[in-house]
Amino acid sequence: MDLDEIFGLRGRVAVVVGASSGLGVECARALASAGADVALLARRKERLEALAEELGASGVRARAVMADATDDASLQLAIDEVEAELGGIWALVNSAGISRLSRALKHTREKWDQVLAVNLTAAFVMSQQVARKMVARGEPGRIVHVSSVLGRGASPVHPQVGYAAAKGGVDNLTRQLAIEWAPHGITVNAIAPGYFPTELTVDPSVGEMDADFVESIRRLTPMGRAGEPAEIQSALLYLTAPRSTYVTGSVIPVDGGWTAW
């Protein structure tokens, strides 16, 4: 048995929700590197098309599909389009996410609802719709949520009550779907990243993370730094691998030791 037989995804179809930026981009690159045909879902069409062109140059099929993660009908149309063009979905990666900073005493209901809709509800709806297709075909599959270290602990850096609550929900959603869908051969797992330089953490006015923020990460992370975006890839390939048939309901930290204290 060689590595391609264990980890290779040639001939399989993967969908990445939230593929227009941040860790979603790295997830799409990882899947394409393993040979998967990749559907890229998000609202920002130009970014999706640029990434699709990049991935297509490596010899896989890549499709940009506009979809709103908070619109159930939009997600269903996107799934139907993907399966019509590329075939049945093997792997789904839910990486869409937003955060709205404010202290809990001042956190508005609007911010709360928006964060839960994107980070938690959309992950459930997309997983449900894709899993229905897998079950109807009688085929196994892989579902991976991009959660956060804040799914298992509060943030000592930023006040983000809605985000922390949503990611805690994602972790337990992962476990519940795992036990319900295990009889169908559908594994459901999550990756819990620590702090990475993405649109959620970079100050757009300077193009990098705030210096005080970087110092907090250095102090609180055993490895003494933020993650490099590509460092998410190996965990994703492990969880979407054809041979990862006995791994389900797990939340794997990719956090430089943040949760090991």
CORQUI-V251253 format. One line per field, one symbol per residue. phi: phi as a letter, one per 20 degrees, with the letter a starting at -180 (. if undefined). psi: psi as a letter, one per 40 degrees, with the letter a starting at -180 (. if undefined). burial: # if it has 9 or more other C-alpha atoms within 8 Angstrom, else .. Layout:
BEGIN
phi=???
psi=???
burial=???
END
This chain:
BEGIN
phi=.dfffedfcgnddccdeneealfffffffffffeofeceddaeefffffffffffffeodeccecfbdfedgffffffffffffedoffeccdecfabccerfgfdfffffgffffffedfffffffffffgffffemdfaccceeeafffcafeedcebffffffffffffggffffffdgfemeeccbddfeecfcffcefffcmbfgfffffffgfedgfmaffegffefffffffefgeeeddbmeddfcbmngeef
psi=hiddddeieheihihhhfeeiadddddddddddeeihhhhhadgddddddddddddeeeihhhhhhiheehdddddddddddddddaihdhhhhehiiihhiiddehiddddddddddddddddddddddddddddefiiihhhhhbieeeeiihedihgddddddddddddddddddddedeeehihiihgiahigaddehhddeeiiidddddddddehdefiiihdeeedddddddeidefeehieihhhgeeedee.
burial=....#####..#####################.#########..#.###.###.##...##########..#.###.##..##..#..########.###.##...#...##..#############.###.###...#############...#...#############.######..##.################.###.....#...##.###..##.####.#..##.########.#..############...
END
